[in-house]
Structures are given as C-alpha cells and as structure tokens.
C-alpha cells in the first residue's frame, strides 16, 4: 500500500513538475499551454521515456476533470434555455456529423483499404467535437452570457448524447441494443426529474441553512456532482451526463454562481491530468500507411467541420456570419469520445488494432492543430497574445 502511494506521488510530481517546466517554455514561446500537457504525456508516457509506464489509473483519475467540467457547465444553463437551444441545433449537428462520418468512411475504405466496419466506426468516432477542448478554449463571459456560448453548449450536449447511443450500440447486440437506445431518452428524463426534485426539496434547503460556511457549500455541491454522476452511470447513462444534469438542476438557484467559482481550481487540476493522459496514450512511431491515414482523416475533420458548421448554422439556424464562423472554428476537431470509442470497439472485437491507432492519432492531431487555430484567431483564456486573451 505504501509503495503504491509512493508511486502515485512520484507520478504526480512528474506530471505537474514536468507540466510546470514545459508549460513555462510554451508560454515563453507564445504557444498554447494545453499542448505542453499533451507533449509531456508523449515524452513521459509508455511510448516515450516510460517515466510513467502505466497510464491506466492516470486516465481514470483524469476523467474527473470532464465530470467537473460538465457539472460547472450545467450550473450556468437554465433548463428552459437549454431545451430551446437543443431544438434549434439538433438538425445542424446531425447533418454535420453525418457528412463528416461519410467522408472519413469513404477515404479509409477507398484510399487506405480498411475494412468496411473499421472505416464506419472510424468515421463515426472522429466526427464528434471535443467538449473538453471547446469549453476550455472559450472565455467564461462568452460561454455563459453570449449566443455563441449557448449554441456551442447545445451542440456539444447533443453530440454527447449521440456518442452515448453509439457506445450502447457498440457494446450491445440485437434486440438488447435497440431497447437500450429507445430507453435512453426516458432514462434521461426520469433522472433529470428525480434530480430536480431532490435539489428543490432537499439540497437547496440544506445549503440555505448553512450557506454562511463556504466550505460546507463546496463539500455538498461536490458530493452532489459525484453522486449524480455515479447514479447516472448505474442506470445506463454516462458519468458526464449525470454531472451535467446535476449542474442544471441547481442552475435556477442564485447559489449556482458561488458553487461554480469555488470548483474552478479543482477542475483545472483534473483537466491537466486529462490532457497528459491523451498524450501518453499515443504511440508516435507508426508505419507510414497509418501515418498517411491519420493525416488524411485529421485534415478531413479540420477542414470539413468548420466549413459545415459555418454553412449550416448560417442557413439553418439563422446565425450571423461572424458567429457561425467562430462556432465552426471552435467545434472543428475530434472528441475525447473518439478515444473512448476506439478503445471500446477494439476491446469487443469490432475493429482492428490499426484502425484504433488511426482514430487515436487523428483525434490527437486535430486536438493540437485546432488548438493553434483557435488561440491565434479567437479570444481564449490561454491565448499567448494579450489582444486575444479573455476570461
């Protein structure tokens, strides 16, 4: 037990000490600091110097960052506004995902001779946008108080729901898969109703009685976030959706803003681990055929998604040209769900190892290039230039 603790402390020292050093270098060179965390993962991980040879538990811990991110996001979204936005963006999201998936599917099957199943799963996996990266690179004022933030959140939430459905289909067979997919909306609505009742009649009352003690508010809100995430997972949803619903259920109360401010530093801690684990999971030494496939799929995502979102949002959702362009840039990458889908499909024998490596490599490539495109074009909290730095 003591040895395991020593290993954990050593790993945390490598990650955060290394991130401090590499982050300093990246900031000095006016580069996005997120890329320092990914590069550190590649350098220190199992495919680099192997300072951290087992990335599994780091990856598990880093998932907490996504859960907290979704909870904080929910805290700023009133349920009525959320439903309104979902109605406006559902068709746009479906069309963008479908077209991107088809282009990747055709290129992998025709240009690189992957099997039909490998190509289809790769297309679906790489078509989703990254919730973590998109929300990390958008200023807080834009995210919570402007039209751009509202639309991006609704698109990302709808994509997360579709990704969960995809995972359910992937892990299930026959009638069981169809039943789970049909039950998913019902489960989500029932879970949201129970969460709202609990918050209204129990949680808010407790917080109101003891709100003078800030530590108590922090403790109760964090406990509610993690409990809801776990309960959602137990009923067949995802941890992320559970945390999001937990946040939305508190959003109608003024105390939500206090909770959001208190949890920000904790979220940043876990997100650093998340980006490190993304880099550590990638093997940069691959055959040339796979490297060409990674480059091709990555370019399809980076070029197609911004253009599609810009066009569809402008013509189907009546967004202004400027807003539609900004949303396209911010959503123009693959998702952390791409990595999850690749890992899951490989485990259940749906795809081959080469296809999983292409999905992982293309996703990471889009993370890196999209980060550069956003931070040097749009306002972000981590922009290396003062003119674009905004929180």
C-alpha positions, 0 to 999 in steps of 0.5 A, a space after each residue: 500500500 505504501 509503495 503504491 502511494 509512493 508511486 502515485 506521488 512520484 507520478 504526480 510530481 512528474 506530471 505537474 513538475 514536468 507540466 510546470 517546466 514545459 508549460 513555462 517554455 510554451 508560454 515563453 514561446 507564445 504557444 498554447 499551454 494545453 499542448 505542453 500537457 499533451 507533449 509531456 504525456 508523449 515524452 513521459 508516457 509508455 511510448 516515450 521515456 516510460 517515466 510513467 509506464 502505466 497510464 491506466 489509473 492516470 486516465 481514470 483519475 483524469 476523467 474527473 476533470 470532464 465530470 467537473 467540467 460538465 457539472 460547472 457547465 450545467 450550473 450556468 444553463 437554465 433548463 428552459 434555455 437549454 431545451 430551446 437551444 437543443 431544438 434549434 441545433 439538433 438538425 445542424 449537428 446531425 447533418 454535420 456529423 453525418 457528412 463528416 462520418 461519410 467522408 472519413 468512411 469513404 477515404 479509409 475504405 477507398 484510399 487506405 483499404 480498411 475494412 468496411 466496419 473499421 472505416 464506419 466506426 472510424 468515421 463515426 468516432 472522429 466526427 464528434 467535437 471535443 467538449 473538453 477542448 471547446 469549453 476550455 478554449 472559450 472565455 467564461 463571459 462568452 460561454 455563459 452570457 453570449 449566443 455563441 456560448 449557448 449554441 456551442 453548449 447545445 451542440 456539444 450536449 447533443 453530440 454527447 448524447 449521440 456518442 452515448 447511443 453509439 457506445 450502447 450500440 457498440 457494446 450491445 447486440 440485437 434486440 438488447 441494443 435497440 431497447 437500450 437506445 429507445 430507453 435512453 431518452 426516458 432514462 434521461 428524463 426520469 433522472 433529470 426529474 428525480 434530480 430536480 426534485 431532490 435539489 428543490 426539496 432537499 439540497 437547496 434547503 440544506 445549503 440555505 441553512 448553512 450557506 454562511 460556511 463556504 466550505 460546507 457549500 463546496 463539500 455538498 455541491 461536490 458530493 452532489 456532482 459525484 453522486 449524480 454522476 455515479 447514479 447516472 452511470 448505474 442506470 445506463 447513462 454516462 458519468 458526464 451526463 449525470 454531472 451535467 444534469 446535476 449542474 442544471 438542476 441547481 442552475 435556477 438557484 442564485 447559489 449556482 454562481 458561488 458553487 461554480 467559482 469555488 470548483 474552478 481550481 479543482 477542475 483545472 487540476 483534473 483537466 491537466 491530468 486529462 490532457 497528459 493522459 491523451 498524450 501518453 496514450 499515443 504511440 508516435 512511431 507508426 508505419 507510414 500507411 497509418 501515418 498517411 491515414 491519420 493525416 488524411 482523416 485529421 485534415 478531413 475533420 479540420 477542414 470539413 467541420 468548420 466549413 459545415 458548421 459555418 454553412 449550416 448554422 448560417 442557413 439553418 439556424 439563422 446565425 450571423 456570419 461572424 458567429 457561425 464562423 467562430 462556432 465552426 472554428 471552435 467545434 472543428 476537431 475530434 472528441 475525447 469520445 473518439 478515444 473512448 470509442 476506439 478503445 471500446 470497439 477494439 476491446 469487443 472485437 469490432 475493429 482492428 488494432 490499426 484502425 484504433 491507432 488511426 482514430 487515436 492519432 487523428 483525434 490527437 492531431 486535430 486536438 493540437 492543430 485546432 488548438 493553434 487555430 483557435 488561440 491565434 484567431 479567437 479570444 481564449 483564456 490561454 491565448 499567448 497574445 494579450 489582444 486575444 486573451 479573455 476570461 
